[in-house]
Amino acid sequence: MNRIKKEILVIDDKPDNLQLLSSLLHRHGFNVSKAFNWQMTVDICKTKLPDLILLDIMIPDIDGYEICLRLKKWQLTTDIPIIFMSVLNDIFDKVKAFNAGCVDYITKPFAFEEVLARINNHLELRRVKTEILQLNYELENRVKKRTHDLENALQELRHSINVRQELQTKLL
């Protein structure tokens, strides 16, 4: 994985949860930002865009589902992977989370090794997706340039044929 420290945003209304996850993630080489609510999430994303977001569902005022939906609609954060972390273990809650736009769902209490593995997997998937998008962009530009070059060559060939035909007509 890339040696640059990845930015993780943890959104949870419980300070103990934020502190525990933040501490564990710091020890594994991540930069961590913490948010208690939607407004803090917006402020953080405007100043330091995260590479991945860990999001609790049960947050007062605007719940995790709504936060996820808003983040996915916001152009700035639409491509950031979001992993839900919740005590809710019902299939309804998990399906609702995935429908809101999350890439993964971890139930609490969690094993940190599992959280770390899922974070690393989703960061790698994002890196590969970004690389593929960049390669596609470069390929499209090459195709456009080659198409332009071929169109110019075709025009030159047509011009050359027209000149040759005019010369043949004059010679006859």
N, C-alpha and C positions, 0 to 999 in steps of 0.2 A: 504494500500500500504506500501511497505517497507519504513522504517524510514531513510535509507541511502539516502542522497541527490542525485538525478538523474542528470546526465550531459546532457544538451541540447546544440546542436550546431545550431546556427542561421547563415544561409548563405544568404546575401543580399548585393548588391553593394551600397545601400543607407544608410549612417550613421544614419539618423533619424529613419529609420525603425529598424535598429539594436539596437539603444539605447532604443527605446520604448519597443520592445519585451524583451530585456534583463532586463530592469528595472521591467517590469511586472512579468516576470518569476522568477526573484530573490525574489521579494516580496512573491511569492508563494512557496518558498523553493527549487528552482532549482539552480544548478550551471550552468552558461551559458558561452559558448565560442562563439566568433563572428568571422566570416570570410567574406571577401569581394569578394574572387575569389577562383578558383580551388587550386592554390598553397597554400594559407592560410589554406584551408580545409584539404589538405594532411598533412601539418605541424601539425595542431591541432590533427588530427586523429592518427598521429604517437606518440604523446605525451600524449594525454588524450582522450581515445576512448569515444565518446558520446553514451548515451543510446537511443537518438532520435535526428533526424535532421529536422529542419524547413528550407525549401529551396525555394527561390524565383526563378522564371523562367527567368526573364529578367535581365540577368547578362552579361555584355560585355565580349567579347573574347570567353569564354566557357559558354554557356547558362545552365540554370538549368536542362534541359533535359539531356544534355551531362554529367553534373556533376553527376546526378542520375545514369545514365548508368555506368559511371566509378566506382562509389561507390559500385554499385551492383556487378560489376565484380571483385572488389578488395576483396580478401579473408578476410582481416581485417575488412571490413565494410559491407560485403554482407548481414548480418542479422540485421543490424540497420534499424529500421523503418524510412522512410522518408516521411514527410508531405510537399506537395507543398503549398505555399502561393503566390497567384498571382492576379493581376488585370484582367488577361485574364479569361474570363467567358464563352468562346465558348466551346461547347461539344468537338470539335476537340482537343483543348488544354488539356482538362481534360483527354480524352482518351489517348492522346500522353503521358501525365504524368504517367498515370497508366501503360501504356505499357513500360515506362522507368523503372518502378519498385517502384513507390511510393505506400504507403498504404492509403493515404488520400489526399484530395485537398480542400483547403480553399480559398475562393475568398476574395480579399481586396476590400473595407475596411471590416474588420472583427470585430466581437464582441469578446473581449478577453475571455469572459466566454465560448464561443464555442471553441476557440483555446485550452483553459485549459482542457475542457472536452475531446476533441479529443486527446490531449497529454496524459492525464491520462488513457484513454481507451487503447491507443496503447502501453503505458508502461506496463499496466496490461496484455495485450495480449502477449507481449514479455516475461514478467515474467512467465506466465503460459506455454507458448511454451517452454521456457528454462527448466522449471520444468518437463514437459512431456518428453523432450529429455533426461534429467538426469535420470528420472524413467525408460525410455526405455533402456538406457545404463545399468543401474543396473540390470534390468530384464534379458537382454541379457547375462550379466556376470553370473547371477544365473543359467540360462539355460545351459550355457557352463560348469559351474562347476558341475551341476547335471548330465549332459550328460557324462562328464569325469568320475564322480563317478560311474555312471551306467555301463560305459564301463569297468572300473576296476573291479566292482563287477561281471560283466558277465565273464570277463577273469578268475577271481578267481573261479567262479562256474564251468566254463569249465575245469579248471585245476583240481578242486576237483573231477569232474565227471570222467576225464581221469584217475586220480589216483585210484579212486574206481573201475573203469573198469579193470585197470591193476591188482589190488589186487584180484578181482573176477576171472580174467583169471588165475592168478597164483594159486589160491586156487582150481580151478577146475582141 
